[in-house]
Amino acid sequence: MTNLEFHRRRSVEQVEVGFELAPKFDADGLIPCVTSDAQSGEVLMLGWMNAEALRLTIETGEAHYFSRSRQALWHKGATSGLVQSVVEARIDDDQDAIWLRVKVAGSGASCHVGYRSCFYRAVPVGPKAGQALTFVERERTFDPQELYGNAPNPTQL
């Protein structure tokens, strides 16, 4: 458990233009977190944080998330070595979303599937709507089977 305490939300003015960190977690106790590469600006992932993950991220300078599928706190890179060092953390205007700018250790990948970004496929829109997803990252940065062992291979799903 950490010592950092968040402020209680008292007013719109306090939340929107004040200097106190008063994050608004959803009914499940989570807040969304967009994570991007500090140098390129590329979006790497969208994760979720509970209060403890946000506190640990702020206190340690390394990204922590809450895994909704595992229902557990998750220190990004603890298993893979692809630790996300926080360069800057921001909160949006009504304090219900986080944005992290990070440097990623190792190969620079952030996706457990082996790609640099979790957003490695494009969704056709407009006249192309309904067509197949397009891979915008063609090569994986690492082999998830080698790194994680029994991790699912997305090409076999």
N, C-alpha and C positions, 0 to 999 in steps of 0.2 A: 504494500500500500504506500502511496506517495503522500506528500504533505501539501501539495498545491491544491488550493480550494478555488472553485469558481464562484463568481458573484451571483446572488439571487437576482432574477430579472424583476425590476421594479417599474420601469416605464419605457415607452417607445423611445424617448429622448436618450435615456441611459444606454439602451441597446444599440440604437442607430448612430449616435454621434458622441457617445461617451467614451471613456478610457478604461472601462471595466470589462473584463472578459466574462460574459454571461451566456455561455452557449445554450442553445435550445435543442435538447435531445428529443427524438420522436417518442411515440408511445412504447416502443420497445427499448428505449434508453439509448438510441443510436443517433449519430449524426453522419451525413455523407462526407467523404473526403476525396477530392480530386487531387491526383498526384501527377506532377509534370517534371520533366528533366530541367534542371536549373539552367543548363547552358543553352539547349536547343528550344526549350519551351514545349516540346512534344508531350502530349498527354500520355502517361504511362499506364495509369489505372484509375479506377474508381473503387474506393474501399469504404468501409464503415468503421466508425470509432464509437466505443462507449466512453464513459467519463474516465475510466482508468487508462484506456488506450491514449486518449487525448492528453491526460496528465503525464504519462510516461513519455510520450512524444515530445512534449514541451520540456520536461525535465532532463531527458537523456540526449535530445538532439538527433534521435534515430526514430524512424517511423514505426509506430505500433498501430495495429488495427484490431477490430473484433471480427472474427470469422462467424458469419451467420450460419454457414453450413455445419461447422464444428461446435458452434456456441462456445468459443474460447478466445481468449486474448491471444494475439499473434504478433510477435516481433518480426517484422519483415526482414528476411535474410538470415534468421537464426539457424535455419537448416541448410539453406542453399549457399550462404556466404554473400548473397546479393543484397547486403544491408543498404538501406536508404538513409543517407545522412541528410538531415534537413538543413537547407541553406536559408529558407524563409518559410514561415507559416503565416497564412492570412485567414481571416474569418470574414464571411460576407456581411452585407449591410444589416440583416436582421439576425445575425449570429446563429444561423441554422445550417451552415455548410462551411467546410474547411477546405483550403487549398494549400497543398504543400509543394514547394519547389525543392527538389532533391538531387543529390549526386548518388549514383548507384555504384556500389563496389563491384569488383570482378568484371564480368563481361558487359555490365551495364543493363542487363535484361531485368525486367520486372514481372514478367508473366510466367506463372508456374507451368504453362504449356510449352515454354521454351523460346517464345518470341520476345523482342525487346519491349514492346508495348502490349498491353492486354487488348488494345484496339487494333488488331492486325488484319481485320476484314472490313471491307466497305459494303454498305447496304445500298443497292441501286435505288435511286429516287427519280421522281418525275416520269418521263417517258420510259425509263428503264425499270420502273417499279415492277416487282414480281420476278425479276431475273435472279439468278444465283448470286450469292455473296462473292465478292472478289477479294482475293488475298492481296493486300498491299505490302505485306512483309512476306517475302517468298522463302526466306531462309530462317531457320531457328538459330538463336544465339547459343543455345545449349540443348542437349538431349535430356529431356525430363526423366526418361527411364534410367539413365546413368546417374543423374543427380539425386532423384528421389526414390529410386527402386521401383516400386509397384505402381507408380503414378499412371493414370490412364493416358494412352496415346490418342490424341484427338482424331487422328486419321482412321482409327479403329472403332470409333463410337458409332 
